[in-house]
């Protein structure tokens, strides 16, 4: 079973949704047969690099809400995160552009380190309050994920490297009509939008596995007897 996950590294529900999927997989009998592939999605491609504003201020300006309302919303999101064992540090969070983080994640994929890189980028942003547009921060995360620091630096220094892969994911998202993340596609056939409850993921895993593996792959439209040849004979 293949699960494609569109997400962004500064999207709180992407981290929560990722963890709920992982918790669901722990209860899934066939988890060793599941492949997860992460796809790039920038919530705000035009976002600038971190400029010193808090996440509360950034959300207040972007959505036209008061700073107090932004704090209340973030508190509620933090409670959802805590329910799945995550710690979100909204007070020190540094909202920023994520393009280079996505390029580096695509490089990590070529080295078989995509899962570690994705987890470490999310943890760095939401829990450690690191600046994901800062080169040294990204290199620290890359090194902690098992990547060669020098090779990672070469990726960051050449802004064209792995850009096509990022843009390709984003074009695919447009073709699929994906406007928000996280977005999960199971076997290119079934979808889950948003950080749904863990039970939703468990139900999806079981249903997809059943339909794809336990039911006949072909439906016979024939009726009655017809001419059939086998190695033994041909009969009507």
N, C-alpha and C positions, 0 to 999 in steps of 0.2 A: 504494500500500500504506500502510495506517495502522497504527502501533504505539503502543499506549497503555501507559504505564509508571507503575505505582504505586510510590512511593518516599518516603523521609523524608530530611531533610537531615542527620540525625545517625546515619544508617545506613551503616556503612562498606562493606557489600557493595552498597548502592545506587550508590555512587560507582564502585566497581569494575565492577559490572554495566553501568552506563551507559557507561563507557569501553570495555568489551569489545564492546558493541553498536556503538559508534562506530567502533572498529577494524574490526569485521566489515563495516560499511557502506562503509568505504574500499575494500574488495575486492569490493563488490557492483556488478555492471554497471549496475543500474537504481537506484542510490542517489538520483538526482535525483527519482525518483517515489515516494520514501518520506517520509511525514509522521509525525513523532513528537509525541505529546501526553503531557505529564506530568500525573499524577494525584496528589492529596494522600493521604498515609497517615501518621498519627502512630503511631510505635511505642509510645509511652506518652503518651496524651492527658492523664493525670493528673500528668505530670512537672512539677516545680516549675522555677522559673528557676534559673540557675546560682548555687550557694551556696558556691563555693570548693572543693568536693571535686573531686579528680582523677577522670578517667575510670576509672582502676583502682579507686579506692575506690567509685565509684558502681556499677560492675559487680560488685564483690565483695559489696556489700550486696544488690543486686537478685537475684543468682543464687546467693548462698550459697557463693561460692568464696573462696579466700584471695586476698589482694592479689597475691601472687606468681603464682598461677595466672592471674589476670586479666592480669597483665603478659605472661605467656607467650602467652596467647591473642591479645593485642593485637599482640605482636611478629609472630606468624604472619600475622595479617591485614595488617600493614604490609608483609610480604614479598610477599603477593599483590598489594597495591596497587603496589608498586615494579615488579612484572613488567609492568604496563601503563602505566608512566611516572608514577605518582602518588606523592606524598610525604605520608605521614600523620604528624603530630606528636602522638603520644599523650601525651607528657609534659606538654604545656601545654593539651591539649584541654579544653573547657569544656562538659560535658553540661548540657543545658537543654531547656526546652519549646520546641516549634517551631511552635506555632499561628500566631503573627504572621508568621513567615517564610513559611508556606504562604499566608496571606492576601495577603501582598505579592507572592508568586509568581503568584497568580491575577490581581492587578492588572496585573502585568507581561504576562500573557497578553493582556489587552485592548489592550495597546500593541505587541504583536508582539515582545516582549522576553523571552518565557518561557524560551527556550533559554539565553540569556545569563544571566538571573537564576538559573536552576537551577544552572548550572555555577559561577557566582560564589558562591552560597550554600554549595555543597559545598566549594569551594576555601577559602572563608573559615573554615569550621568545621574541616576536616580538616588543611589545610596551614598556614593562618595562625593557627589556634587562637583565632578570634574568638568572642565571645559572641553567639549568634544571638537571644537574648532582649533584647538591649540596643538601644534605639531608634536611637542614633547609628550603631551598627554596621550595622544593617539599612538605614539611610538611605545610608550609605557604599556598601554593596553595590548598592542600588537605583540610585544615581547612576552608579556604575561600569558598570552594565548598560544605561545609556542612558535611565533614567527621570528625570522631573523630581523633584527632591528635595522640593519643597514639596508636590506632589501625593502623593508617597509618604508624607510625614508626616501628611497628612490621612487617609490610609488607616489608618495605625497608630493615630492618635488616636481613630478611631471603630471600636470593636471589632466592630461589626456589619457593616462593609463587607467584602464578599467572603467572609464567613463561610459563607453558604449554599452557595457553590461548593465550599468545602473539605468541608463536611459531606455534600454531594451525592456527591463522590468517595468518601468513606468509607462512605457507605451502599451505593454501588455495589459497593465491595470486599466488603462483608458479603454482598450478594446473590450475588456470584460465588464466595463461600467463600474469599476471599483472607485468609489469617491471617499471612502473612509477606511481606516485601519484600526485594529488588525483585521485581516481578511484571510480566511483559510479555504483552500480548495483541495478536496479529497479525490484523488484519482481522476483529476480533470473532469469531474462530473458532479460532485456534491460540494456545497459551500456552507460555511458558517461565517457570519459577519459580526464582528465585535467580540469583546471578552465575555462570552457567554458562560453560564455556570458550568462547573466541571461535569455535572451530570449530562449536559448537552453534548459535550465532547465524548463522554463515554458512550452515549447512545449512538452518536455518529460513527464512532470507531466500530462498534459492534454491527451496526446496520450495513455499513460499507463492506466490512469483511464478509458478512453473510451473503450479500448480494453478489459480490465479486468472486467469492470462493466456494460457497456452499451450494448455490443454486446452479442449475445447468446454464451454460453459456449460450446455448442455442435453443430456440423454440421451433418445434417441428410443425410446419404448416400442412404436411401431408395427411391423408386420411385413407383408411382401407389398405388393401394390398396393392403393391405395384411391382413392376419388374425390377428385381435386384440381383446383382451378380456378386458372389463372394469367391474366395479362392476354391471353394468346393464345388459350386454349381451356379447356374443362372436359373431363376424360377420366377413364375408369375403368380 
